[in-house]
């Protein structure tokens, strides 16, 4: 009987030890997703189920945007601590610890109501206005990325910024969980003057194909898979920016098609979607969540 009791105690100690090790085994993320206090492997967060190649993933492109009412309440209180927003991002520069957040928050709304994608180049910050653009440099390897701040956090420990999983991987700290970084705000008006072309939608391309109605077959000459075209740009950067923003909004892939005639054109397509009802559901989702005007094209 005494031996049996000893075994029970030993087994219990082993179980408690395993749970403690599991809880301390990962610090991948702090609190993103509108102020929740979770994050990190030990908090149910983690990377995507399959490894992704971020080598060709473009940075966020700074552009002038209005400061939204959503996500900019000041002051606000989380976990008993009150924060006041900075009146502007101009001149902001800080060094500290960065973390990341991943699949626990993927597909959920950020503080300003946008859909969080762990594949996007975004970030959460406690006091910068939303939206803001910042350059983040990993001081251990001097790698830098540009991300768009659209969420609040991190509220775990003394971390100063929470990056998306993809941004953290580009900085080469996704496996470690945290990194010491320098965060510098970017003024889009200064950035755009010399570095990027303003996105221009090609109106002619937007009228390339009519929207299909339920029960009707595609017009003559239209065959193949159905896609929703959500944009057409003369700038590859602008097309990549929209493609990145739409990753994770739906279950369907987002692709960019490059046309050369008569001038270079970059089309952003979502699909293929060959079920008519699902096609209309996807169209409505993109209209409501992203304020787009998608239409059907065939390939």
N, C-alpha and C positions, 0 to 999 in steps of 0.2 A: 504494500500500500504506500509506504514511504517512497519507494523507487518510482512508483507511478506518479506521485505528487511532484517529485523532483523533475520528472520528464515534462509534466505540464508547465511548470515554472520556466524550464529551459526553453521550451517551444514558444512560450509567451514572450520571453526576452528576445528571442531571435526574430519574432514577428515585429515587435516594436522597433528593433534595430533596423530591420529592412524598411519599415515605413519611414523612419527618420532619414535614412540614406536617400530614399526616393524623394522625399520632400526637399532635401537640400541639394539634390543632384543637378538642378538646372536653374539658371537665373536669366533665361533668355529674354524675358520681357518684364516690364513693370506694368503700370496701369495705364492702358490706353482705353479707347472706347468710351468716351464721355464720362470718365471719372470713376469707373469701377475699380476695385482694389485688387483684382486678380492679375495674373501674368506670370510668365516663366513656366518651364516644364512642370515645376512643382505646384503650379496654380492651374493646371489644366490647359496651358497654352503650349504652343510649339510651332515648328516649321510645317510647310505643306507636306502632304503624304509622299510626294515625289520630289527629288532634287530638281532645281531649275537652273538654267544657264542665264546669268544676268549680265554677261560680258557685253552684249549688244543692246541692253535695255537703256533707253535714253533717260537723261535726267529730266526733272520737271522744268518747263520753260517759263520763266517769270513773265507775267503779263499783268497789266493794270486791271484790277478787279475792285469792285466796291466792298467795303467792310460790311459784312452781313450782320443783321440783328441776331440771327441764330448763332449760338456759340460764343457770343461776345458780351454776356452778362458780366457786369463788374460793379461791386465785388461779388465773388461767389465763394461758397464754402464747401470743402470736401474733406471728409474724415476729421472734422473738427478744426481744420485750418482754413483761414480766409485768404483769398488771393485777389489782388487788384490788377487789371490789365494795363499794359503799357499803352499810352495814348497813340503811339506809332511804333513801327518796327525800325524806323530810320536810326542808324547809329548803334543798334543792338549788337553786342559782341560778348561772348561768354565762353569760358572753358569749364568743363565738368564731365560727368559721366553720362553716356548715352546708353539706352537699352533699346529693345525692339519688341513689337507685338505682332502676333501671327494669326494662326487659324482659329483661335478662340473667338476673335473679333471679326474674322473675314465674313463679309456679307452683312454685317451690322451697320447701323447708322453711326456716323461720327457726330461730334458736337454740333456741327452746322447742318446736319441732316443729310449729308452725302453718304454714299455707301463705301465703307472701308474695304479696300483690297490690299491684301498682303503683298501683291505683285506690283502695286503702284509705288510711285516715288513721293510718298507723303510722310507726315510726321505729326506728333502730338506735342504741344508745348503748354505750359501752365499760364503764361502771361502775354505772349505775343498776340496781336490782333489776328483774327481769322477772316480771310486767308492772308498768309504771309509767305514769303519765299526766303529760304535761308540756305547758305552753303555750310555743309558739315564736313569737317576734316578729321579723320582718324589720326591722332598725333603719334601713334605707334608706327604707322607706315606712310603717312602723308597722302593717303588716298582721300579724294573729296567727291561729294555728290551735292546736287541741288535738289531740295525737296520742297514741297508745298505744305504748309501747316494748315490742317483743316480739322484738328481734333484737340482735345484738352488732355493733359497728363504730362509726364508720369507723376503719380502720387505715391510712389513706393520708394522709400529711402531718399537719398539726396540727388537723384538723377535729374538732369536738366532738360532732356529731350528723349522722346520715344519715337524711333523710326519704324517704318514698315519693315517687314522681313526682307524684302528685296533690296531696300536701301542699305540695311545693315549688312547684307551679304556682299553688296558692291564695295562696302568699306572693309570687308573681310573680318567682321567680328560676330557674325550670326552664330557660329559654333561656340564662341566664348560667352556670349550673352550680353556683355557690356564692353565699352571701350571709353577711353578718355578722349574727348573730342573738343574741337573749337567750333562754335556756332556763330556765324556772321550773317546778319540780315542783308538781303539784296533788295535794292530799290528797282522795281521793274522798269520804271521810266528811264533810268540810267542804263540798265542792262540792255534794253531793246535798241537803244540808239546805235550801238556798234556791233552787236553780236547776233541778233536774230531778226528774221523777217517776220513782220506781223502776219498771222494766219489770214489767208484770203480764201473764202469759199467760192468755188467756180459755179456760178449760177446755171450755166448751160448744162453742166454735168448733173446738176440736181434734178433736171427735167428729163433725164435719160430714159426712164422707164416709168410707166404708170403703176399705181397701187392696184394690186389684184384684189378683187372682191370674192367673197365666199361663193363657191359653186361654179365659178367661171374658169375656163382654161386660159393659160397665158396667151397673149396676143400672137399673131402669126410671126414666125421667125424667132420667138422666144422659147428656148428649151434649156434643159439642164437643171442644175440645182438652183434653189431659190435662196437669195441672200437679201438682207436689209442693208441698203447703203445709207450710212448715217452722215457722211461727209465726203467732200472732194476738195483737195487743197493743191495749190501750186507749191507749197512748202512741205518738204518731207518731215521737217521738225514738227510742224503743226499736226500732220497726220499721225505721227508717232505719239504726240501728246494726247490726242483724242483716243487713240487705240489703247494707250496705257490707262487712261481714265475709265475706260469701259471694261477693262479686265475684271472679272469677278462679278459684274453686274448681273449677268445671266449665266446659264450653263453652256451657252454657245461660244465657240471661238470668235475672236476678233482678229481680222486680217487686214493688211494693207496691200492693195494692188497698185503697181506702178505702170502707168501708160506713158508712152513717149511721143505720140502723135496727137495733134500737131505740135503741142508743147508738153513738157513733163507735167504729169498730173498724178496725184496720189489719192486713191479712193480707200475709204475705211468701210469695211463690210463686216456684218455680223451674221454668222451662219456656217454651213447651210442649214436651212429649216424647210423641209419639204412637206410638213404637215400644216395645212392651212390654218387650223384653229390655233396651233402653237405659234404660227407666224404672226397672227393678229395679236396674240397675247404678248409676244415679244415686242411688237411695234408699240403697243400701249405702254408697256413697261419702260421702254426707252423714251417715249414722249413724256411720261409722268415723272420719272426719276431723273432724267438728264436733259429735259426740255429740248429734245431733238425732233426732227421731222423726217423719220426714215421712210424709204420707199423701196420697192422690190426691184432687184435686178437678177438676171439669170446667167449662170456660167455652166 
